[in-house]
Amino acid sequence: VTTQSKPVVHLKPNTNLIEANFAGSLVALISTPTSIHLPALPPNSDAKGLQWTVDVKNFGPLPVTVYGKDAFSVSIAVNQTVHIYSDGSRYFLKY
């Protein structure tokens, strides 16, 4: 699946949370807070029963760090995309 074929979602205004229902989406970060959080409880699967994944692209203007359970964190440079997935208990980066 290419990033272009995924639905694009944005964080709700004045929030810094990637929601569980964003599964399978490209989360576009544009002028967001520099600290973003994944769901407190890592989702096991999405609404279709598939592994929970999100692609996160930072459009700037500043680097953004995404935090999750068990000290998971990833810094995303401007114009960088990262792929995050969950096994239901932890978050991982997909390379």
C-alpha positions in Angstrom: 0.0 0.0 0.0 1.5 3.3 -1.0 1.2 6.4 1.2 -0.7 8.1 -1.7 -3.6 5.6 -1.5 -4.2 6.1 2.3 -6.8 8.5 3.6 -5.3 11.7 5.0 -6.3 12.8 8.4 -5.3 15.8 10.6 -5.2 16.2 14.3 -8.2 17.9 15.8 -7.6 21.6 16.5 -5.8 22.3 19.8 -5.0 18.6 20.4 -1.8 16.6 20.3 -3.3 13.1 20.0 -3.2 10.6 17.2 -6.5 8.8 17.7 -7.0 5.1 17.5 -9.5 5.5 14.7 -6.8 7.0 12.5 -5.7 3.4 11.8 -4.6 2.9 8.2 -4.3 6.6 7.5 -1.6 9.1 6.7 -1.6 11.6 9.6 -0.5 15.0 8.2 1.1 17.2 10.7 1.0 20.9 9.7 1.9 23.5 12.3 1.1 21.1 15.2 2.5 21.0 18.7 6.1 19.7 18.7 5.0 16.8 21.0 2.3 14.4 19.7 1.0 11.4 21.6 -0.2 8.0 20.3 -3.3 6.4 22.0 -2.4 5.6 25.7 -3.4 1.9 25.1 -1.8 0.6 21.9 -4.6 -0.6 19.7 -4.6 -4.3 18.8 -6.3 -3.9 15.4 -8.3 -1.5 13.3 -12.0 -1.6 12.6 -11.4 -4.1 9.8 -9.4 -6.5 12.0 -6.1 -5.5 10.4 -2.9 -4.6 12.4 -3.1 -1.0 13.7 -0.8 1.2 11.6 -0.4 4.9 10.9 1.9 6.8 8.6 2.9 10.2 10.1 4.2 13.0 7.8 5.5 16.2 9.2 4.9 19.1 6.9 6.5 21.6 9.3 7.5 24.1 10.2 9.3 22.4 13.1 10.5 18.8 14.0 7.8 16.9 15.9 8.3 14.0 18.4 5.7 11.3 18.7 5.4 9.6 22.0 3.8 6.3 23.0 3.6 3.7 25.7 6.8 2.2 27.3 9.1 5.1 26.3 8.3 4.8 22.6 9.3 8.0 20.8 10.4 9.0 17.4 11.5 12.4 16.2 10.1 13.4 12.7 12.0 15.9 10.7 10.2 18.4 8.4 9.1 16.5 5.2 9.9 13.1 6.8 7.3 10.3 7.0 7.5 7.5 9.6 5.4 4.3 9.7 4.2 3.3 13.2 2.4 0.1 14.1 1.1 -1.6 17.3 0.8 -5.2 18.4 -1.8 -4.3 21.0 0.7 -3.9 23.8 3.6 -1.8 22.3 4.4 0.6 19.5 7.0 -0.1 16.8 8.6 1.7 13.9 8.2 0.0 10.5 11.2 0.5 8.2 
